[in-house]
Amino acid sequence: MKDTWPTISLVTPSFNMAGYLDAALRSVLDQHYPALEYFVVDGGSTDGSIDIIRSHEARLAGWISEPDGGMYDALNKGFARTSGEIMGWLNADDLHTPWALRLVAEVFAALPQVEWLTTLTPLVWDAEGKPIARHETIGFCRRGFLRGENLPGLRVQGATPIQQESTFWRRSLWERTGGRLDTRWRLAGDFELWARFFQQAHLHAIEAPIAGFRIHEGQQTASRLQSYCDEARRILSLHGGRPSGTWTSHLRMRLLPALPARRMMWKLGLLWPRPVCRHKGRSGGWQVETI
């Protein structure tokens, strides 16, 4: 596959994140992925971020530093300057795993039916960049999304948000669904993008971790999480979704991993199939299974 690596267009938006930006850039650049188009969009930082970006300039496809209308406006600026087949973004205080880009590229190259991809095991890093936790989910599907399974803060076993830094998609899907992030949303623009993607394609997942969210001082986690969740619920409603009740959600999440007769449960509408990409060893390669 050496001569056929698909180009990955990655964007990092940043504003006054000098304490974390270098590690984020290195987590991408030090993978030495041979077909990387990496663009950094700085919002006019005054904390030394520009010096950090310049120190990596030779390995970047480009960068800009200017005032913007928020993170999603910055991302739209960055993506408009890219052309790669596979797309994604990494925030300036998050980190990729060292194998992320090659693994993602391999799955997309092997499975043309996969239009967007994420992980079943999202990571959490501490301020120093050490992995301190991982979450596990049972997979993703459009009906589950519309029933609120991927809302943040939902206290149901097996339900989890779609981790943005671990999610990649084909440019063809991006263009079919509007070709930009909706800047009306201050925090949950990623959730709104997922809602549009689900209208057009199944979300596939792999078991290996791809990236992680970093916890550090200065984050207003509780207040931002509540605001994000409020926006996400409004977005879900606008796209025709309605969260299931707590007991229904708990029952569904317990049935999915426990029942051997899942296909019968699918036919009855009690469970919904979820596509997972699994590697079958040296001779088998990547295949899609439905769980």
C-alpha positions in Angstrom: 0.0 0.0 0.0 3.0 2.3 0.2 2.4 3.9 -3.2 -1.4 4.3 -2.7 -1.8 6.0 0.7 -4.8 8.2 0.5 -4.2 11.9 1.3 -5.5 12.8 4.8 -6.4 16.5 5.3 -6.2 17.3 8.9 -6.9 20.7 10.5 -6.0 22.0 14.0 -7.8 25.1 15.2 -6.1 27.0 18.0 -6.3 30.1 20.1 -3.8 30.8 23.0 -3.1 27.1 23.6 0.7 27.4 23.7 1.0 25.1 26.7 -0.5 22.2 24.7 -0.1 23.0 21.0 3.4 21.6 20.5 2.4 18.2 21.8 -0.8 18.1 19.6 1.2 19.0 16.5 3.9 16.4 17.2 1.3 13.7 17.8 0.3 14.2 14.2 3.6 15.1 12.5 5.7 12.5 14.3 3.6 9.7 12.8 5.4 10.5 9.5 2.3 9.6 7.5 3.4 9.9 3.8 0.3 11.6 2.4 -0.6 14.2 5.1 -2.0 17.6 4.4 -2.0 19.3 7.8 -3.2 22.9 8.2 -3.2 25.0 11.4 -5.7 27.8 11.9 -4.7 30.1 14.7 -7.2 32.7 15.9 -4.6 35.5 16.5 -2.9 34.1 19.6 -0.6 36.3 21.8 0.8 33.6 24.0 3.7 32.2 21.9 1.6 29.9 19.8 2.9 31.5 16.6 6.5 30.6 17.4 5.4 27.0 18.0 3.6 26.8 14.7 6.6 28.3 12.9 8.9 25.7 14.4 6.8 23.0 12.6 6.2 25.1 9.4 8.3 22.9 7.1 6.1 19.9 7.8 2.8 21.7 7.5 0.7 22.2 4.4 0.1 25.7 5.6 -1.1 27.9 8.5 -2.8 31.2 9.1 -3.2 33.4 12.2 -6.1 35.9 12.2 -9.2 36.7 14.2 -12.1 34.3 13.5 -15.7 33.7 14.5 -14.9 30.8 16.8 -13.7 27.2 16.4 -16.1 26.1 13.7 -15.4 29.2 11.6 -11.7 28.4 12.0 -12.2 24.8 10.9 -14.2 26.0 7.8 -11.2 28.2 6.9 -8.8 25.3 7.3 -10.8 22.7 5.4 -11.4 25.2 2.5 -7.6 25.2 2.0 -7.3 21.4 1.8 -8.1 18.8 -0.9 -7.4 15.4 0.6 -9.6 12.4 0.2 -9.9 11.7 4.0 -10.7 14.5 6.5 -10.6 15.1 10.2 -9.6 17.6 12.9 -7.6 17.6 16.1 -8.1 20.3 18.7 -4.9 22.0 19.9 -5.1 20.4 23.4 -5.9 16.8 22.2 -3.6 14.0 21.0 -3.6 11.3 18.4 -2.2 7.8 19.1 1.0 7.1 17.2 -0.6 4.7 14.8 -3.8 6.8 14.1 -3.3 8.0 10.5 -1.9 4.8 9.0 -4.7 2.8 10.7 -7.4 5.1 9.5 -6.0 5.2 6.0 -5.7 1.4 5.8 -9.4 0.9 6.7 -10.6 3.5 4.3 -8.4 2.1 1.5 -9.5 -1.5 2.2 -13.3 -0.8 2.6 -14.7 1.6 0.0 -18.2 1.3 1.6 -16.9 3.0 4.8 -17.7 6.8 4.5 -16.9 7.8 8.1 -15.1 6.1 10.8 -14.5 6.4 14.6 -13.3 4.2 17.5 -15.1 2.0 20.0 -12.4 2.8 22.6 -12.0 6.6 23.0 -9.1 7.6 25.2 -8.7 10.3 27.9 -5.2 11.9 28.4 -4.0 13.9 31.4 -2.3 17.3 31.2 1.1 15.6 30.6 -0.2 13.5 27.7 -0.5 10.2 29.6 -3.5 8.0 28.9 -5.5 7.8 32.1 -8.8 6.3 31.0 -10.6 4.7 28.1 -14.3 4.4 27.5 -16.0 1.6 25.6 -19.1 1.6 23.5 -21.2 -1.0 21.7 -21.1 0.7 18.3 -23.0 3.4 16.5 -26.1 3.6 14.3 -28.4 6.3 13.0 -31.5 5.1 14.9 -29.5 5.0 18.1 -28.2 8.5 17.4 -31.7 9.8 16.9 -32.8 8.1 20.1 -30.1 10.0 22.1 -27.5 7.3 22.6 -24.6 9.6 21.7 -25.7 12.6 23.7 -23.0 13.7 26.2 -23.9 13.2 29.8 -26.3 10.3 29.2 -25.8 7.9 32.1 -26.5 4.7 30.3 -24.0 1.8 30.2 -22.6 1.4 26.6 -23.8 4.8 25.4 -21.2 7.4 24.6 -20.6 10.5 22.5 -18.9 10.2 19.2 -15.4 11.3 20.0 -14.6 14.1 17.6 -10.8 13.8 17.6 -11.1 10.0 16.7 -13.5 10.6 13.8 -12.5 10.8 10.1 -14.6 10.9 6.9 -14.4 10.9 3.1 -14.5 14.3 1.4 -17.3 13.0 -0.8 -19.5 12.7 2.3 -18.4 16.1 3.5 -19.4 17.7 0.2 -22.8 15.8 0.0 -23.8 17.1 3.4 -23.0 20.8 2.9 -19.2 21.0 2.9 -18.9 23.1 6.0 -19.5 23.2 9.8 -22.6 25.1 11.0 -21.2 28.2 12.8 -24.5 28.9 14.5 -23.5 26.4 17.1 -20.9 27.6 19.6 -20.0 24.2 21.1 -21.9 21.4 19.4 -21.0 22.0 15.8 -19.4 18.5 15.7 -22.7 16.9 16.9 -24.6 18.8 14.2 -22.1 17.5 11.6 -22.7 13.9 12.8 -26.4 14.4 12.4 -25.9 15.4 8.8 -23.5 12.5 8.2 -26.0 10.0 9.6 -28.6 11.1 7.0 -26.2 9.9 4.3 -24.0 7.1 5.6 -23.5 4.5 8.3 -20.9 5.3 10.9 -18.3 2.4 11.1 -16.1 1.8 14.1 -12.8 0.1 14.9 -11.8 -1.4 18.2 -8.4 0.2 18.4 -8.1 3.7 20.0 -7.3 6.5 17.5 -7.1 9.6 19.7 -8.1 11.1 23.0 -9.4 14.1 24.8 -7.0 15.8 27.1 -8.0 17.0 30.6 -6.1 20.0 31.9 -6.3 23.1 34.1 -8.2 26.0 32.7 -11.0 23.8 31.2 -14.5 24.8 32.4 -15.6 21.2 32.0 -18.8 21.2 33.9 -20.3 24.4 32.6 -19.2 23.7 29.0 -20.5 20.1 29.1 -23.9 21.3 30.2 -24.0 24.0 27.5 -22.8 21.4 24.9 -25.5 19.0 25.9 -28.2 21.7 25.7 -27.0 22.5 22.2 -26.8 18.9 21.2 -30.4 18.2 22.4 -31.7 21.1 20.3 -29.7 19.9 17.3 -31.1 16.4 17.8 -34.7 17.8 17.8 -34.1 19.8 14.7 -33.0 16.6 12.9 -36.1 14.7 14.0 -34.5 12.9 17.0 -36.0 12.3 20.4 -34.0 10.7 23.3 -35.4 7.4 24.7 -36.5 7.3 28.3 -33.9 6.2 30.8 -35.3 2.7 31.4 -35.7 2.0 27.7 -32.1 3.1 27.1 -30.8 0.9 29.9 -32.7 -2.1 28.6 -31.4 -1.7 25.1 -27.8 -1.3 26.2 -28.1 -4.4 28.4 -29.7 -6.5 25.6 -27.1 -5.6 22.9 -24.1 -7.3 24.4 -26.0 -10.1 26.2 -28.3 -11.6 23.7 -27.1 -14.3 21.3 -30.2 -13.9 19.1 -29.5 -10.3 18.0 -30.9 -10.8 14.5 -34.3 -11.6 16.0 -34.1 -8.6 18.2 -33.3 -6.5 15.1 -36.3 -7.8 13.3 -38.5 -6.9 16.4 -37.1 -3.4 16.4 -35.7 -3.8 20.0 -32.1 -3.5 18.9 -30.4 -1.8 15.9 -27.4 -3.2 13.9 -24.1 -1.4 14.2 -21.2 -1.8 11.7 -17.7 -2.6 13.0 -14.5 -3.0 11.0 -12.4 -5.9 12.2 -9.1 -7.2 10.9 -9.0 -10.9 10.2 -5.3 -11.5 10.4 -2.6 -11.9 7.8 -4.7 -13.4 5.1 -8.1 -11.9 5.9 -7.6 -8.2 5.9 -10.2 -5.7 7.0 -13.9 -6.8 7.0 -17.1 -5.2 8.1 -19.2 -7.1 10.7 -22.6 -6.2 12.1 -23.0 -6.4 15.8 
